[in-house]
Amino acid sequence: MKLAERMSRLGTETAFEVLARARALEQQGRSVIHLEIGEPDFPTPPHVVEAGKRALDEGWTKYGPPPGLPELREAIAAYVSRTRGVTAGAGNVCVVPGGKPIMFFTMLALLEPGDEVIYPDPSFPIYESLIRFLGAVPVPIPLVEERGFSFDLDLFRDRLSAKTKLVILNSPHNPTGGVIPAADLGSMAAMLRERDLMVLSDEIYSRIWFESAPASIASCDGMAERTIILDGFSKTYSMTGWRLGYGVMPAWLAQAVAKLMVNSNSCTASFTQRAGLAALQGPQDCVDAMVAEFRRRRDAIHKGLNEIPGFRCALPVGAFYVFPNVEGTGMKSKQVADFLLNEAGVACVDGGAFGTYGDGYVRFSCANSLENIAEAVARIASVSDRWRVPAAQSR
Ligand SMILES: Cc1ncc(COP(=O)(O)O)c(C=O)c1O
């Protein structure tokens, strides 16, 4: 028996493969500092855990409505309306098990084979994986480091075609930590609003920023009706394992996504949704404390990596990753990532795993303690004499 042909077009997330290799090394007694996985290392805030436990005791253990509990959809609609300056109601919201299903379901609902999808390169590998899986045509647009890892807008205009069905944006951005400037969103909106296409705006890191609050393209004139805002609880409230995310989109698409939920999950776990309600409506100082800690770590790793010969690290302004250029080491970035794991005991992800234009970079996640980050930088520094860097080339 053979797998269906489409399975050969499905990609994966390299971070999980690096994690498996790192764990194998640890089993052999090696010490590894984990900077590969994009999962906040903080516990879920206690009041959220309490709400989840209470929900279990109260019997929130049954099926719920496929698009989510009405009270949670209402709360999400109010939150997104407030933070993105849009007018959303519960009918615009679909609650699903994590942010990823919003990618899957909206693309499944919208894309025909041959439709073109514009997306950033480098970016979260699941975008390209799903585009190919659905027989659509990937149209990657390189991000420009000098523009804070945003698009070259002329190139963006050039790549738009009559076949473009979907544009994927992600800000704050994984893996670069870039945030799309509001002015760029305005320019893109001007190019997109007259076209028959949708925008998937992945805002899963919307609360993790260090300079100014990221804007959403949904706030631009005429864009709310053609935008799917993807957000969720995984990163903001350190709830990766609870599996809780949502999309805010036009009602006609929300109904289609609800239908896909009926056909796949039936619903998102009811007690998880009750915990999500507590997260949205409860105190937010846990988020502020997490972001403050991410900022300390970002500053430390950014400074430390820039002192290593062969590394050049831009300052990320959002999310919790740093994405240094490592071409100065004289090695390919994949080799650098392997070398750091095997020789220094530091796990990171090759930038090429996020797209062709990620080649030459590696991604470190700041989801580890300040002490471990300092130790990781020291370990990298201690092996850096093993790559040859002419002094002039190293900065
Ligand atoms: C850009 C981006 N979008 C979406 C997700 C998926 O989040 P979730 O775990 O809620 O499915 C991730 C997770 O790493 C991500 O980096």
The ligand as a Gaussian input file, in Angstrom:
#p B3LYP/6-31G(d) Opt

LIG

0 1
 C        4.775000      31.984000      13.123000
 C        4.038000      30.931000      13.855000
 N        2.732000      30.762000      13.619000
 C        2.029000      29.811000      14.244000
 C        2.622000      28.962000      15.146000
 C        1.821000      27.829000      15.730000
 O        1.360000      28.019000      16.996000
 P        0.506000      26.901000      17.741000
 O        1.456000      26.134000      18.615000
 O       -0.508000      27.676000      18.526000
 O       -0.142000      26.014000      16.731000
 C        3.964000      29.102000      15.438000
 C        4.629000      28.187000      16.388000
 O        5.811000      28.091000      16.503000
 C        4.702000      30.121000      14.782000
 O        5.999000      30.317000      15.012000

